[in-house]
């Protein structure tokens, strides 16, 4: 958990650098106008439904990109906790022994998070925007580009699964009673809040819907395929047979047990032989003396 960088988090690394590279490419090629979503005219008038599939591919400004990737960097701990296969699609760089521990001890469920939450985070925010638009007299009309809903769905898992390590109080005046209690997780929430408020009101809609989708996923509030499907073992780089990981773990433990017993028996045998040899030598010494 304390490892630096993207150790044991290959999917988070690809997500992190992919977001940066795609945002830079969009800026260089001057194609930012293709990635945000406007109900009018993009959807209702021009029928550009393809925007619903690509609007989370990149960020259109440096502020959202900065806070988005910084938040994502802190959320890499979720992949370390779950393992890459549950997080999305596994990479072979993940420690096999850690996967054994996660799967055997944490009773991990079967679904893969990024793959199963990507469709709702793509289509639910535009749907919510379409519902709220007439209620706000057409004030709400734009969703900014970027994977903000997916990041906030991850943030909901971070809030529920990662415990607070320490807390501290920040004095806001000379009086000791005027203090704000913070924790080691406060910085992550501050970065996420900056991301949610960066392009109001659309960014706030993305953040709220992403958080609700993450909570629904965690509580199994969704279609059955959402709560039961998981990335295939062959795609995740694991064994094809079900339970192969646990079978290999059992064999390793049995092998270590046999090896330890053999070494103990060997040590006892050597001690016994040395004792008998000393006894024979003592008898010969007594005879000649």
Secondary structure, DSSP 8 states (H G I E B T S, - for coil): ----TTTT-HHHHHHHHHHHHHHHHHHHTT-GGGTSEEIIIIITTT--TTHHHHTTS--SSHHHHHHHHHHHHHTHHHHHHH-HHHHSS--TTS-HHHHHHHHHHS---S--HHHHHHHHHHHHHHHHHHHHHHHTTT---EE-SSSHHHHHHHHHHHHHHS----EEEEESSSSTTSEEEEETTHHHHHHHHHHHTTTTTHHHHHHHHHHHHHHHHHTT-S-HHHHH----TTTTT--SSTTHHHHHHHHHHHHHHHHHHHHHHHHHHHHHHHHHHHHHHHHHHHHH-
